[in-house]
Amino acid sequence: MGKQYIGYIGSYTKKESQGVYRFILDTGDKEIKNVEVAAPLDNPTYLTVSNDNRYVYAVSKEEDKGGVTAFEISDSEGNLKKLNSEATDGSAPCHVSVKNDNSLVVTANYHTKQVEAHLTNQDGTVQASKSVEHEGNGPHERQEKPHLHYAGFTPDQQFVVVVDLGSDTITTYRPDADKLEKISVLNTKSGSGPRHLAFHPNGKYAYVMTELSNEVIVLKYNESDGSFEELQYITTLPEDFKENNQGSAIHLSSDGKFVYAGNRGHNSIAVYRVADDFTVEFIEWTDTEGDWPRDFVLDPSEQFIVASNQESGTLVLFERDPNKGTLTLIQKDVKAPEAVCLKFIHA
């Protein structure tokens, strides 16, 4: 008998999607089932599940404002009850994270150049935000201004790390209530366009996916001052691939042995083995069986990876070899309109 895990899908709502979707991964049948609307919402492209499985926080759009909507996970079926939302003028953010103790929610905004911090209340609702605006640009045509793409907490929960595609920077902030104090900035390779970051389980290394140069950057992290040091750049693409590609998501297995990176255009997940010195060695590419894989997620058992193809509006299920890191296609063409972000309720 396998287990059933509940997952959520963040999506664009420009065409047929209605908001946040829910699905079940049945590990016994090795099948994605019951993709259905969990909460109607405008452009909830990214969401996150709180560490204690009590809340879901989704980025959202409200007419000409953008912000965060808080939901309570109201039962064992994963149903969502809307708690409240907070929004400010401008486009919706593109990334959201919540602190392990649920006290602070942070968002990164691609369009407004801002990282925003929301204190939360005891009931999980979010308060109005305080923001910090980034400055800078880069040589690429898409780097005319800052484009923040990720804001997340360090493993020790002491700092907030913000990845800025537009200015090729990774900035560390120290949160004091909802104020963010800048304490460190790493400048990545000019024109690389860093997008998302994932920490190694040991908390001492981090892995960044670049959207513009299509590379994985391996970083050493200094817990004492929140700074990063570059160790390696490695491509996510075959040498002979010359078409448009934009790097997307990056995730690690919880044993710290494998790194997975998404390619939109090549439409693949690149798989890497983590070496003894925490740099990575390329293993293989796995076709995502659809167009524009915006995100993917390891299920709680880590036997499987589910990927979302935004342009083809589909989910794909792969079985994962825990020893080799490799992926095997199990199921494809599961309808999920305009799917962007994938998250499971934690086991």
Secondary structure, DSSP 8 states (H G I E B T S, - for coil): ---EEEEEEEE--SSS--EEEEEEEETTTTEEEEEEEEEE-S----EEE-TTSSEEEEEEEETTEEEEEEEEE-STT--EEEEEEEEEESS--SEEEE-TTSSEEEEE-TTT-EEEEEEE-TTS-EEEEEEEE-----SSTT-SS--EEEEEE-TTSS-EEEEETTTTEEEEEEEETTEEEEEEEEE-STT--EEEEEE-TTSSEEEEEESSS-EEEEEEEETTTTEEEEEEEEESS-TT--S--EEEEEEE-TTS-EEEEEEETTTEEEEEEE-TTS-EEEEEEEE-SSS-EEEEEE-TTSSEEEEEETTTTEEEEEEE-TTT--EEEEEEEEE-TTEEEEEE---
